[in-house]
Amino acid sequence: MWAMASALILAGCEKNEVINQTVDDGTTEVEFTVKPWQVTIEPMETRATVSEAGMTDLWLLAYSADTLAAEMHQTKDDANFGSFSLNLKYGKYKFYAVSSRGLGAVIDTTARTITWDKVRDTFWAVDSMTVVGGSTANKTISLDRVVGRVVLHLTDLVPDGAQKVVFHPSHWYYSINYQTGAAVGDSDAEIDVNIPASYIGQQGLQISYMSISNEDDWTTGMAVAMKGAGDAELGSVQLKDVPMGRNKTVTMTGALLGGTRSLGVSLNDTWGDSSEITW
């Protein structure tokens, strides 16, 4: 009986030893934290998480050589938005990250683009890492703004019947190449912005739109019109060479109606180097 008990104990020990062995499967769990610049119309002085920054979507694409090895998409409703993990094989990787508040986003991994129906604040980064053996690894990626912003500040009293302001740039961008950060999707489509009912009869209407921007500054022609029912034009202005740039705001100030039309452009420091136009 003692011999049998000893044999059972030995067999149990051997079984436990096999179960507790750690098998190296050639992968490591990489835990990511993604941080864009804080999104606000005030001066941006600190970093923030994607949830604090008001982002609604986050994409991260991991490439080994030129092959897509892993892809992740989070939305603001996901738990721990901005933090996640990927199980990656050992090797060298490049990580492409995009975070945005844009509407109607579509990703195309063949063209390597993300396209929006409506561009809003958007951030991008490329980073790299060599994944080696180990149970876990950590990676923090900091994103930078890749949009330019146009702000219209009207000095007119907004009349009854005014419904919207229509921007018509000679070109703007609604898509990004997520590997290079380049602006793609060059468009000359009109951009409509509804006038809030609370501004009827008031001065100081301020509205804006955004465009994906390249790293180098660029310019665009610009028509701006106020419209009412049936797209009736109440007033408009034409501008040339409006300066645009990544992380820059151009503020256009002036009147659109009647015999008071005038316009100017100014740049301020809210988003880094920015400009002003007055007409």
N, C-alpha and C positions, 0 to 999 in steps of 0.2 A: 504493500500500500504506500509506504514511504517512497519507494522507487517510482510508483505511478504518479504520485503527487509532484515529485521533483520533475518528472518529465513534462507534466502539464504546465508547471510554472515556467520551465525553460521554453516550452512552445509558445506560451503567452508573451514572454519577453521578446522572443524572436519576432512574433507578429507585430508587437508595438514598435519595434525598431524599424520594420519595413514601412509601416504607416507614417512614421515621423520623418522619413527621409525627404529632403528637399530636392526636387528635380528642376534643373536649369532648362527651361524650355526655349531659351534664346530670346526672351522678351523682357521688357521692363515697363512698369506702370509709371507714366509721366504725368504728374499733377500740374496743371496749368492755372495761372492767374493772369487775367488780361485787364489792363488799366489804360483807358484813354484819358486825354485831357478833359477837365471838367467842362461840361456843356452849359453855358449860360451867356446872356448878352452882356454880362459884366466882365471886367478884366479877368483873364484866366491865370490864376497865380499858383494853383495847386493841382496835383494829380487827383483822380477820383476813380472809383470802380465803375464798371459799366452801368450798374444799377443806379448809383448815385448820379451819374452823368445823364440819366434819362434815356439811355439807349433802349431800343426795342428788339434788336437782333444782333447776334454775334456769330460769325463764321470763323472757323480755323481749318485750314487745309494743310496737311503734312505731306511733303514730297520727299521721296528717296530717289536721288538722281532726278530724272524727269518723270517719275511715275508717282501718281497719287496713291499714297499709302494709307491715309486715314482722313476722314472728313467729319467735322462736327458743326452742328447748327443749334444754337440756343435762342430762346425768346425770353422776354422780360418776365413771363409767367413761370419759367422754369426755376426750380429750387436752386439756390447758390448760383444765380445768373452771374457769369463772368469767371466762374471756377469750375473745372471739370478735369477729367483724366482720360488719357488714351493709352492703350496697351500697344507698345511699339517694339518691333524687332530691333536687335542691335544694329547700329549703323549710323550714318550721317543723314541729317534731315534739314530741310528748310521749312519753316512754318510761315504761312501767309494768313494774316488775321485782318478781318474787316468787322467794324461795328457801326451801326447806323440807326437813325430814327426814320429813315425813308419809308415810303409806302409802296406796296406792290413789288417787293423785291423778287427777282428771279436769278438763280445762279446757273451758269453754264460752264461745266468743267471741261468741255471740249474747247470752247473759245476762251476759257479761263477768265470769265467776266461775271460781275454782278450788276444787274440793271434794275432801275427803279422807275415806277410810274411817276412818283413825285420825290424829288431829291430833298432830303433834309440833312441835318448835321451827320457827318460820316467821318470815320477815322480808319486808318490803315497802318499796317506795319509788316515788315519781313524780318525774320529772325532765324537763327540756326542753332543746332545742337547735335552732339554726337551721343547717341544712346549706348550705354555700356551695361555690363551685368550689374544686377542689384535688384532688390525688391521694389523700390520706388525711386523716383527722381523728381525734382521740382524745376519749374520753368515759369518765369514771369515775363510777359510781353507787354511793352508800353506802346500804345498807339498814338499817332498824331493826326490832326485834322487834315482832310484832303478836299474840303469844299471852300469856295468863295461865296460871299453873301452880298446881295444888293438890297439896300434899305431905301425905300422911298418915304420922304417926310414932306407931306403936302402942307402948304401954307394957306390953301383955299379953305373957305367954309364949305363943307360937304353938303351939296344941295339935296332937296327931296328928289327921290327917283334915282339917285346914284346907287348902283348895284355892285360894281366891281371896278378894279383897276387891272388893265391888261398890259403886261410887259411883253415886248416883242424884240428880243435880242437878235442880232444877226447870227450869233451862234452861242450855244451853251451845251453842257455835257450832262448826261443822265446815267452813265455807266462807268465802271472802273475795271481795269485789268488787275485782278487781285494778286498777280505775281509781280508786276512792275509798279503798280500804283498809278499808272497812266490813266488820264481821262480819255474815255472813248464814248461812242454814241453821240457824235456832233449833231446838234439839232438847231433849227431856226424856228421851232414851233412857238406859238404864243403861250404865255403862262398867265392864267387867270387867278386873281386873288379877290375873294368876296370882301365887300366893305361891311363891317359889323353895323347892325342897325343903330347901335348906341352912338355912332359917329355922325349920323345925319344931323345937320345943323350945327356941327362942331368943327373946330379947327384942330390941327395937330395930328391928322391921320398918319400913321406910320405902319407900313406893311413891307414885306420882304419876300425874296425867294433865294434859293441856293443853287449852285452848280458845282458838280465835281470839277476840280481844277488840277492842271498839271503843276509840276514843281516850279516851272518857269512862269513868270507873269505873262499875261496876254490881255488883249483889248477886244471890245465888241461894240458895234453900233447898237443903238437902243431907241426904240419907240415906246413911249408910255402914254396910255390913254385912260380916261375915266369914261365908263359907259353906263347907260341906264337900260330901261326896258327895251326889248327887241334889239339889243346891241347898239342902240343909238349912242353916237359919240358925243360926249358933253365937253370934252377938251382933250388936248394931246400935246406932246412935245417930242422932238427928234433930237437925239444926242449922238455924237461921234466919239469914238475912241474912249469908251468907258473902261477904266482900268480894272482888271480882275486878277485874282491870285489866290493861292492856297492859304488858308487861315487869315484872309484879309476881308475887310468890309468896305464897300463903297457906299457912301451915303449921298443920295440925290435929294436936294432940298429945293422947293419952289412951288409955283402955282400952275395949274393946268387949265383953268377955266377963263373964258371971256378974254378981255383985254389985259389980264394981269399975268399972262404967262411969262415965266422966267425960271431959270434953272441953274444950279451949280453943283459941283461934285467936291466932296471933301473926304479925306482919309483920316481916321483916328486910330488910337492905340488899343481899342477894345479887343480886336483879334490880331494883335501884332501890327504890322504895317498896313494901314488902311487909308482910304482916300475919300475926298468929299467933292461933290459937284453941286454948284448952285446955279439955277437958271431963273 
